[in-house]
Amino acid sequence: MGSYKNRQSLPLSYTPRALGEKLAINQGAEVYLAKKLCVLSDLCGKKRHFKWGLSDKMKRIRILNLLKSDKPIGNVIIMGWIRTRRDSKGFSFLEINDGSCLKNIQVVADSSLANYEEITKISTGSAVSVTGSLMESQGKGQRWELKADGMEILGFAPDTFPLQKKRHGDEFLRTIAHLRPRTNKYGAIFRIRSELSFAIHKFFKDRGFKYIHTPALTASDCEGAGEMFKVTTLDLDNVPKKDGKTDFSLDFFGAATNLTVSGQLSAEMFALALGDVYTFGPTFRAENSNTSRHVAEFWMVEPEMAFSDLNDAMDLSEEFLKYLTGYVMDECGADLELFAKYVDKNLMTTLESLISSGFTRLSYKEAVKILSKSGQDFEFEAGFGKDLQSEHEKYLTEHYFKNPVIVYDYPKDIKPFYMRINDDNKTVAAMDVLVPKIGEIIGGSQREERLNILEARMDKQGLLKKDYWWYIESRKYGSAFHSGFGLGFERLLMFLTGTTNIRDVIPFPRTPNNISF
């Protein structure tokens, strides 16, 4: 590579163009560019004038940034996909979108362009590059348009392109999940999904949490429900057996292995070392369900906090939901407006209500009493010792309290082994956060930190302690009270956009009999 002596850091005020025009450097010097900081290294002795390679090229401008301009701009270049084209005498008007925002920009191409005849033949879905000048639009409903000086067709889409200019149903769009991000609705959903992901990291970063990457492969069943995807490298046409059962000792990991349903148990280990941590990643559940609320692969946000009790977890969950809702309303206004106009007319009212109202907190016992006296003809009867169903959750949030609700202190027999037993020995320090139209969106608890009680719970639920030896050891060595919760990321997206089917807020939904894309 040569010598790196005499390395020089240039002032941040230098720009690539200024460098190209003003600097003489040694021939063969390597240039390292990281945003505004340039470092030049001397590789040989002969000097020559350095010409910056990109100084003569125009860079693509995203349509989002172009539409924010407060004045006309000459010599710009955009790249994107044709949404519509209409022709007039001597002109072609093209709506182009590059995915950076909901709005298109109108491009005006006149017959003086060398390839004008080709332009009049391009159709919806084609990818193009346009150079020209940003000018005030003569049409209504838009401030700017682009007067084309040149247009290059980067990729032609024939008339068979399935997303022509008409409304398409969600069910049809699920069959072309690889193309649906090009529609207004799904482009908006996935821009919101991106912003929401960033907001989650920002929330925890600002509060001193550490981000932990928990494993996707595990030998543990966090929920104890057994609905896990098995992972194996064994020859399925010749499965080794021992005592009539699959001999997983011959498998890759030497034990039965699954895709994780939760990163919680791993995150707890790091909370008991680093204090406040969170994990945010995909989880998997082999639940044979085709409802609008379930997919086999979904994302979970799971914070775990040392020296934290159930009340702390409830406080954080309320703060978390309010923060994320406010962030999306501030940063994704144009995209949210689409859902408020076409998907849920009451969306903005619902979101504003969540931010402004306090979350009602009541015990499971109180919730069951309200449901039992409601006079509602529920499909599933509410009673102590039974899980709350979606219809119960929606009644509490949409009709009785008319705001988000946190239900706590559930019966121990319907909750997993890791939840802390309350003093009544009947309930656990668990909580669920319920929101209108979705129902449960967060589930959490104070974790059982007492070794003897934890082991007794595992025995009662038929869990093999040898499979959880490492989890048990965390209660032997400096155990401390701690709590945490899990937020269903896709359910939050459904709430924030008014979308009613979880398959429409995840890029490529995984459901029974569907592994396409």
GIBEL-V541785 format. One record per residue. RES is the residue in three letters. SS is DSSP state (@ for helix, = for strand, . for the rest). PHI is phi in radians with two decimals (NA if undefined). Layout:
BEGIN
res=RES ss=SS phi=PHI
res=RES ss=SS phi=PHI
END
This chain:
BEGIN
res=MET ss=. phi=NA
res=GLY ss=. phi=1.62
res=SER ss=. phi=-1.40
res=TYR ss=. phi=-1.94
res=LYS ss=. phi=-1.24
res=ASN ss=. phi=1.04
res=ARG ss=. phi=-1.15
res=GLN ss== phi=-2.18
res=SER ss== phi=-1.70
res=LEU ss=. phi=-1.62
res=PRO ss=. phi=-1.02
res=LEU ss=. phi=-1.15
res=SER ss=. phi=-1.30
res=TYR ss=. phi=-1.20
res=THR ss=. phi=-1.92
res=PRO ss=@ phi=-0.95
res=ARG ss=@ phi=-1.15
res=ALA ss=@ phi=-1.10
res=LEU ss=@ phi=-1.07
res=GLY ss=@ phi=-1.12
res=GLU ss=@ phi=-1.50
res=LYS ss=@ phi=-1.92
res=LEU ss=. phi=-1.67
res=ALA ss== phi=-1.87
res=ILE ss== phi=-2.29
res=ASN ss== phi=-1.16
res=GLN ss=. phi=-1.07
res=GLY ss=. phi=1.51
res=ALA ss=. phi=-1.13
res=GLU ss== phi=-1.58
res=VAL ss== phi=-2.00
res=TYR ss== phi=-1.96
res=LEU ss== phi=-1.99
res=ALA ss== phi=-2.30
res=LYS ss=. phi=1.01
res=LYS ss=. phi=-1.70
res=LEU ss== phi=-1.67
res=CYS ss== phi=-2.03
res=VAL ss== phi=-2.17
res=LEU ss== phi=-1.90
res=SER ss== phi=-2.07
res=ASP ss=. phi=-1.42
res=LEU ss=. phi=-1.91
res=CYS ss=. phi=-2.71
res=GLY ss=. phi=-1.49
res=LYS ss=. phi=-1.42
res=LYS ss== phi=-1.63
res=ARG ss== phi=-2.65
res=HIS ss== phi=-1.39
res=PHE ss=. phi=-1.66
res=LYS ss=. phi=-1.92
res=TRP ss=. phi=-1.24
res=GLY ss=. phi=-1.12
res=LEU ss=. phi=-1.72
res=SER ss=. phi=-1.17
res=ASP ss=. phi=-1.64
res=LYS ss=. phi=-1.82
res=MET ss=. phi=-1.47
res=LYS ss=. phi=-1.66
res=ARG ss== phi=-1.09
res=ILE ss=. phi=-1.90
res=ARG ss=. phi=-1.20
res=ILE ss=@ phi=-1.05
res=LEU ss=@ phi=-0.94
res=ASN ss=@ phi=-1.29
res=LEU ss=@ phi=-1.14
res=LEU ss=@ phi=-1.24
res=LYS ss=. phi=-1.45
res=SER ss=. phi=-1.04
res=ASP ss=. phi=-1.79
res=LYS ss=. phi=-2.73
res=PRO ss=. phi=-1.06
res=ILE ss== phi=-2.35
res=GLY ss== phi=-1.70
res=ASN ss== phi=0.94
res=VAL ss== phi=-2.07
res=ILE ss== phi=-2.34
res=ILE ss== phi=-2.14
res=MET ss== phi=-2.36
res=GLY ss== phi=-3.09
res=TRP ss== phi=-2.07
res=ILE ss== phi=-1.21
res=ARG ss== phi=-1.60
res=THR ss== phi=-2.56
res=ARG ss== phi=-2.50
res=ARG ss== phi=-2.36
res=ASP ss== phi=-1.95
res=SER ss== phi=-2.23
res=LYS ss=. phi=-1.12
res=GLY ss=. phi=1.40
res=PHE ss== phi=-2.44
res=SER ss== phi=-2.26
res=PHE ss== phi=-1.91
res=LEU ss== phi=-2.13
res=GLU ss== phi=-1.63
res=ILE ss== phi=-2.15
res=ASN ss== phi=-2.29
res=ASP ss=. phi=-1.99
res=GLY ss=. phi=1.50
res=SER ss=. phi=-1.30
res=CYS ss=. phi=-2.78
res=LEU ss=. phi=-1.22
res=LYS ss=. phi=-1.29
res=ASN ss=. phi=-1.60
res=ILE ss== phi=-2.05
res=GLN ss== phi=-1.48
res=VAL ss== phi=-1.91
res=VAL ss== phi=-1.84
res=ALA ss== phi=-1.98
res=ASP ss== phi=-1.79
res=SER ss=. phi=-1.23
res=SER ss=. phi=-1.35
res=LEU ss=. phi=-1.16
res=ALA ss=. phi=-1.05
res=ASN ss=. phi=-1.88
res=TYR ss=@ phi=-1.03
res=GLU ss=@ phi=-1.07
res=GLU ss=@ phi=-1.18
res=ILE ss=@ phi=-1.09
res=THR ss=. phi=-1.23
res=LYS ss=. phi=-1.90
res=ILE ss=. phi=-1.28
res=SER ss=. phi=-2.14
res=THR ss=. phi=-0.93
res=GLY ss=. phi=1.72
res=SER ss=. phi=-1.23
res=ALA ss== phi=-1.67
res=VAL ss== phi=-2.39
res=SER ss== phi=-2.11
res=VAL ss== phi=-2.21
res=THR ss== phi=-1.91
res=GLY ss== phi=2.98
res=SER ss== phi=-2.15
res=LEU ss== phi=-1.38
res=MET ss== phi=-2.31
res=GLU ss== phi=-1.13
res=SER ss=. phi=-1.38
res=GLN ss=. phi=-1.51
res=GLY ss=. phi=-1.55
res=LYS ss=. phi=-1.57
res=GLY ss=. phi=1.45
res=GLN ss=. phi=-2.66
res=ARG ss=. phi=-1.51
res=TRP ss== phi=-2.09
res=GLU ss== phi=-2.50
res=LEU ss== phi=-1.93
res=LYS ss== phi=-1.49
res=ALA ss== phi=-1.32
res=ASP ss== phi=-1.72
res=GLY ss== phi=-2.90
res=MET ss== phi=-2.52
res=GLU ss== phi=-2.05
res=ILE ss== phi=-1.52
res=LEU ss== phi=-1.48
res=GLY ss== phi=-2.71
res=PHE ss=. phi=-1.50
res=ALA ss=. phi=-1.94
res=PRO ss=. phi=-1.25
res=ASP ss=. phi=-1.17
res=THR ss=. phi=-1.38
res=PHE ss=. phi=-0.94
res=PRO ss=. phi=-1.27
res=LEU ss=. phi=-1.78
res=GLN ss=. phi=-1.36
res=LYS ss=. phi=-1.33
res=LYS ss=. phi=-2.89
res=ARG ss=. phi=-1.36
res=HIS ss=. phi=-2.07
res=GLY ss=. phi=-1.28
res=ASP ss=@ phi=-1.09
res=GLU ss=@ phi=-1.10
res=PHE ss=@ phi=-1.14
res=LEU ss=@ phi=-1.16
res=ARG ss=@ phi=-1.15
res=THR ss=. phi=-1.37
res=ILE ss=. phi=-2.22
res=ALA ss=. phi=-1.06
res=HIS ss=. phi=-1.30
res=LEU ss=. phi=-1.94
res=ARG ss=@ phi=-1.11
res=PRO ss=@ phi=-1.06
res=ARG ss=@ phi=-1.41
res=THR ss=. phi=-1.45
res=ASN ss=@ phi=-1.05
res=LYS ss=@ phi=-1.12
res=TYR ss=@ phi=-1.36
res=GLY ss=@ phi=-1.04
res=ALA ss=@ phi=-1.15
res=ILE ss=@ phi=-1.01
res=PHE ss=@ phi=-1.43
res=ARG ss=@ phi=-1.22
res=ILE ss=@ phi=-1.10
res=ARG ss=@ phi=-1.02
res=SER ss=@ phi=-1.12
res=GLU ss=@ phi=-1.11
res=LEU ss=@ phi=-1.15
res=SER ss=@ phi=-1.07
res=PHE ss=@ phi=-1.08
res=ALA ss=@ phi=-1.09
res=ILE ss=@ phi=-1.08
res=HIS ss=@ phi=-1.10
res=LYS ss=@ phi=-1.15
res=PHE ss=@ phi=-0.97
res=PHE ss=@ phi=-1.28
res=LYS ss=@ phi=-1.06
res=ASP ss=@ phi=-1.16
res=ARG ss=. phi=-1.90
res=GLY ss=. phi=1.44
res=PHE ss=. phi=-1.35
res=LYS ss== phi=-1.82
res=TYR ss== phi=-1.52
res=ILE ss=. phi=-2.00
res=HIS ss=. phi=-1.65
res=THR ss=. phi=-1.63
res=PRO ss=. phi=-1.26
res=ALA ss=. phi=-1.47
res=LEU ss== phi=-1.76
res=THR ss== phi=-2.65
res=ALA ss=. phi=-1.80
res=SER ss=. phi=-1.83
res=ASP ss=. phi=-1.96
res=CYS ss=. phi=-1.07
res=GLU ss=. phi=-1.53
res=GLY ss=. phi=1.25
res=ALA ss=. phi=-1.59
res=GLY ss=. phi=1.37
res=GLU ss=. phi=-1.60
res=MET ss=. phi=-2.12
res=PHE ss=. phi=-1.42
res=LYS ss== phi=-1.50
res=VAL ss== phi=-2.09
res=THR ss=. phi=-2.62
res=THR ss=. phi=-1.94
res=LEU ss=. phi=-1.14
res=ASP ss=. phi=-1.27
res=LEU ss=. phi=-1.22
res=ASP ss=. phi=-1.52
res=ASN ss=. phi=-2.64
res=VAL ss=. phi=-1.30
res=PRO ss=. phi=-1.20
res=LYS ss== phi=-2.11
res=LYS ss== phi=-2.53
res=ASP ss=. phi=0.97
res=GLY ss=. phi=1.42
res=LYS ss== phi=-2.08
res=THR ss== phi=-1.02
res=ASP ss=. phi=-1.58
res=PHE ss=@ phi=-1.28
res=SER ss=@ phi=-1.14
res=LEU ss=@ phi=-1.65
res=ASP ss=. phi=-1.43
res=PHE ss=. phi=-0.93
res=PHE ss=. phi=-1.62
res=GLY ss=. phi=1.32
res=ALA ss=. phi=-2.79
res=ALA ss=. phi=-1.07
res=THR ss== phi=-2.27
res=ASN ss== phi=-2.32
res=LEU ss== phi=-1.40
res=THR ss=. phi=-1.22
res=VAL ss=. phi=-1.73
res=SER ss=. phi=-2.96
res=GLY ss=. phi=-1.66
res=GLN ss=@ phi=-1.03
res=LEU ss=@ phi=-1.05
res=SER ss=@ phi=-1.18
res=ALA ss=@ phi=-1.11
res=GLU ss=@ phi=-1.01
res=MET ss=@ phi=-1.07
res=PHE ss=@ phi=-1.40
res=ALA ss=@ phi=-1.10
res=LEU ss=@ phi=-1.42
res=ALA ss=@ phi=-2.29
res=LEU ss=@ phi=-1.84
res=GLY ss=. phi=1.72
res=ASP ss== phi=-1.96
res=VAL ss== phi=-2.39
res=TYR ss== phi=-2.66
res=THR ss== phi=-2.21
res=PHE ss== phi=-2.53
res=GLY ss== phi=-2.97
res=PRO ss== phi=-1.32
res=THR ss== phi=-2.31
res=PHE ss== phi=-2.43
res=ARG ss=. phi=-2.51
res=ALA ss=. phi=-1.54
res=GLU ss=. phi=-1.64
res=ASN ss=. phi=-1.36
res=SER ss=. phi=-2.25
res=ASN ss=. phi=-2.01
res=THR ss=. phi=-1.38
res=SER ss=. phi=-1.31
res=ARG ss=. phi=-1.89
res=HIS ss=. phi=-2.22
res=VAL ss=. phi=-2.37
res=ALA ss=. phi=-1.40
res=GLU ss== phi=-2.16
res=PHE ss== phi=-2.63
res=TRP ss== phi=-1.86
res=MET ss== phi=-2.19
res=VAL ss== phi=-1.87
res=GLU ss== phi=-2.34
res=PRO ss== phi=-1.47
res=GLU ss== phi=-2.34
res=MET ss== phi=-2.21
res=ALA ss== phi=-1.29
res=PHE ss=. phi=0.96
res=SER ss=. phi=-2.38
res=ASP ss=. phi=-1.85
res=LEU ss=@ phi=-1.08
res=ASN ss=@ phi=-1.09
res=ASP ss=@ phi=-1.10
res=ALA ss=@ phi=-1.14
res=MET ss=@ phi=-1.14
res=ASP ss=@ phi=-1.07
res=LEU ss=@ phi=-1.16
res=SER ss=@ phi=-1.11
res=GLU ss=@ phi=-1.19
res=GLU ss=@ phi=-1.07
res=PHE ss=@ phi=-1.07
res=LEU ss=@ phi=-1.13
res=LYS ss=@ phi=-1.16
res=TYR ss=@ phi=-1.09
res=LEU ss=@ phi=-1.14
res=THR ss=@ phi=-1.11
res=GLY ss=@ phi=-1.10
res=TYR ss=@ phi=-1.09
res=VAL ss=@ phi=-1.16
res=MET ss=@ phi=-1.12
res=ASP ss=@ phi=-1.34
res=GLU ss=@ phi=-1.73
res=CYS ss=. phi=-2.20
res=GLY ss=@ phi=-0.97
res=ALA ss=@ phi=-1.11
res=ASP ss=@ phi=-1.20
res=LEU ss=@ phi=-1.11
res=GLU ss=@ phi=-1.02
res=LEU ss=@ phi=-1.06
res=PHE ss=@ phi=-1.25
res=ALA ss=@ phi=-1.19
res=LYS ss=@ phi=-1.53
res=TYR ss=@ phi=-1.97
res=VAL ss=. phi=-1.91
res=ASP ss=. phi=-2.50
res=LYS ss=. phi=-1.11
res=ASN ss=. phi=-1.73
res=LEU ss=@ phi=-1.03
res=MET ss=@ phi=-1.14
res=THR ss=@ phi=-1.10
res=THR ss=@ phi=-1.09
res=LEU ss=@ phi=-1.18
res=GLU ss=@ phi=-1.13
res=SER ss=@ phi=-1.16
res=LEU ss=@ phi=-1.08
res=ILE ss=@ phi=-1.21
res=SER ss=@ phi=-1.53
res=SER ss=. phi=-1.69
res=GLY ss=. phi=-1.42
res=PHE ss=. phi=-1.40
res=THR ss== phi=-1.20
res=ARG ss== phi=-2.01
res=LEU ss== phi=-2.61
res=SER ss== phi=-1.28
res=TYR ss=@ phi=-0.99
res=LYS ss=@ phi=-1.06
res=GLU ss=@ phi=-1.17
res=ALA ss=@ phi=-1.10
res=VAL ss=@ phi=-1.11
res=LYS ss=@ phi=-1.10
res=ILE ss=@ phi=-1.11
res=LEU ss=@ phi=-1.15
res=SER ss=@ phi=-1.17
res=LYS ss=. phi=-1.70
res=SER ss=. phi=-1.25
res=GLY ss=. phi=1.36
res=GLN ss=. phi=-1.40
res=ASP ss=. phi=-1.58
res=PHE ss=. phi=-1.27
res=GLU ss=. phi=-1.18
res=PHE ss=. phi=-1.99
res=GLU ss=. phi=-1.19
res=ALA ss=. phi=-1.50
res=GLY ss=. phi=-2.90
res=PHE ss=. phi=-1.08
res=GLY ss=. phi=1.66
res=LYS ss=. phi=-1.96
res=ASP ss=. phi=-1.14
res=LEU ss=. phi=-1.26
res=GLN ss=. phi=-1.64
res=SER ss=@ phi=-0.97
res=GLU ss=@ phi=-1.14
res=HIS ss=@ phi=-1.21
res=GLU ss=@ phi=-1.09
res=LYS ss=@ phi=-1.22
res=TYR ss=@ phi=-1.09
res=LEU ss=@ phi=-1.10
res=THR ss=@ phi=-1.49
res=GLU ss=@ phi=-1.70
res=HIS ss=@ phi=-2.02
res=TYR ss=@ phi=-1.41
res=PHE ss=. phi=-1.66
res=LYS ss=. phi=1.02
res=ASN ss=. phi=-2.91
res=PRO ss=. phi=-1.04
res=VAL ss== phi=-2.31
res=ILE ss== phi=-2.01
res=VAL ss== phi=-1.75
res=TYR ss== phi=-2.30
res=ASP ss== phi=1.06
res=TYR ss== phi=-1.48
res=PRO ss== phi=-1.03
res=LYS ss=@ phi=-1.14
res=ASP ss=@ phi=-1.29
res=ILE ss=@ phi=-1.94
res=LYS ss=. phi=-2.19
res=PRO ss=. phi=-1.15
res=PHE ss=. phi=-1.14
res=TYR ss=. phi=-1.48
res=MET ss== phi=-1.49
res=ARG ss=. phi=-1.24
res=ILE ss== phi=-1.23
res=ASN ss=. phi=-1.35
res=ASP ss=. phi=-1.11
res=ASP ss=. phi=-1.34
res=ASN ss=. phi=1.04
res=LYS ss=. phi=-2.03
res=THR ss== phi=-2.13
res=VAL ss== phi=-2.06
res=ALA ss== phi=-1.39
res=ALA ss== phi=-1.99
res=MET ss== phi=-2.60
res=ASP ss== phi=-2.19
res=VAL ss== phi=-1.70
res=LEU ss== phi=-1.96
res=VAL ss== phi=-2.21
res=PRO ss=. phi=-0.98
res=LYS ss=. phi=1.30
res=ILE ss=. phi=-1.96
res=GLY ss== phi=1.58
res=GLU ss== phi=-1.14
res=ILE ss== phi=-2.15
res=ILE ss== phi=-2.38
res=GLY ss== phi=-2.29
res=GLY ss== phi=-2.78
res=SER ss== phi=-2.96
res=GLN ss== phi=-1.43
res=ARG ss== phi=-1.50
res=GLU ss=. phi=-1.30
res=GLU ss=. phi=-1.72
res=ARG ss=. phi=-1.58
res=LEU ss=@ phi=-1.01
res=ASN ss=@ phi=-1.11
res=ILE ss=@ phi=-1.27
res=LEU ss=@ phi=-1.05
res=GLU ss=@ phi=-1.14
res=ALA ss=@ phi=-1.14
res=ARG ss=@ phi=-1.15
res=MET ss=@ phi=-1.15
res=ASP ss=@ phi=-1.08
res=LYS ss=@ phi=-1.14
res=GLN ss=. phi=-1.58
res=GLY ss=. phi=1.28
res=LEU ss=. phi=-1.56
res=LEU ss=. phi=-1.41
res=LYS ss=@ phi=-1.12
res=LYS ss=@ phi=-1.12
res=ASP ss=@ phi=-1.34
res=TYR ss=@ phi=-2.11
res=TRP ss=@ phi=-0.98
res=TRP ss=@ phi=-1.22
res=TYR ss=@ phi=-1.18
res=ILE ss=@ phi=-1.13
res=GLU ss=@ phi=-1.10
res=SER ss=@ phi=-1.12
res=ARG ss=@ phi=-1.56
res=LYS ss=@ phi=-1.50
res=TYR ss=. phi=-1.96
res=GLY ss=. phi=1.19
res=SER ss=. phi=-1.08
res=ALA ss=. phi=-2.55
res=PHE ss=. phi=-1.16
res=HIS ss== phi=-2.76
res=SER ss== phi=-2.59
res=GLY ss== phi=-3.02
res=PHE ss== phi=-2.71
res=GLY ss== phi=-2.16
res=LEU ss== phi=-1.90
res=GLY ss== phi=-1.32
res=PHE ss=@ phi=-1.07
res=GLU ss=@ phi=-1.17
res=ARG ss=@ phi=-1.13
res=LEU ss=@ phi=-1.12
res=LEU ss=@ phi=-1.08
res=MET ss=@ phi=-1.05
res=PHE ss=@ phi=-1.09
res=LEU ss=@ phi=-1.25
res=THR ss=@ phi=-1.97
res=GLY ss=. phi=1.32
res=THR ss=. phi=-1.24
res=THR ss=. phi=-1.78
res=ASN ss=. phi=-2.20
res=ILE ss=@ phi=-1.09
res=ARG ss=@ phi=-1.18
res=ASP ss=@ phi=-1.72
res=VAL ss=. phi=-2.09
res=ILE ss=. phi=-2.15
res=PRO ss=. phi=-0.96
res=PHE ss=. phi=-2.29
res=PRO ss=. phi=-1.11
res=ARG ss=. phi=-1.88
res=THR ss== phi=-2.38
res=PRO ss=. phi=-0.92
res=ASN ss=. phi=1.13
res=ASN ss== phi=-2.49
res=ILE ss=. phi=-2.26
res=SER ss=. phi=-1.17
res=PHE ss=. phi=1.17
END
